Amino acid sequence: MVNTENVENIEKVEEVVDKKPKTTSKTKKAKKEIKITLIRSACSARPNQRKTCEALGLRKLNASKVVEDTPAIRGMVFTIQHLVKVEEL
């Protein structure tokens, strides 16, 4: 014996689960960006600090990069805070 009401309810639930929620431009948050400028040379810095500068794309003095403001980037900036200047955009 199969209860037809339960089968119909299950089918309705499956239809609702399969539908994706609509995203609109209002729900998207504006991404914050920061500008990082290398103001001191990384030549005499520790190896991890040199690699961090390289990973951020800062290879020459006064080189600037605009990157997204994320916790990972903030941690990298904290590692080389004495070598760079940070501006919020």
C-alpha positions, 0 to 999 in steps of 0.5 A: 500500500502506497499513500498517494498523498505522501508521494505527491508531497515528496515530488513537490519538495523535490521540485522546490529543492531543485530550483536555484535561488535567484541572485540579483545585483542588490544581493551582491556586495561591493568588493573592497580593494586596497592599493599596495605600494612597495616603498622599501627594497626587499633585498635585505629582508628575510626570505619569507618577506621577499617571497611575500612581495613576489607573491603580491606582484611587487617586484620593483620599488614604487610598484603598485598593485590593486588587490581585493581586501581579504583576510589572506591579503591582509595577513601578507601585508602584515608580514611586510608592513615595514616595506609597503604603503597601503591605501584603501580605495 
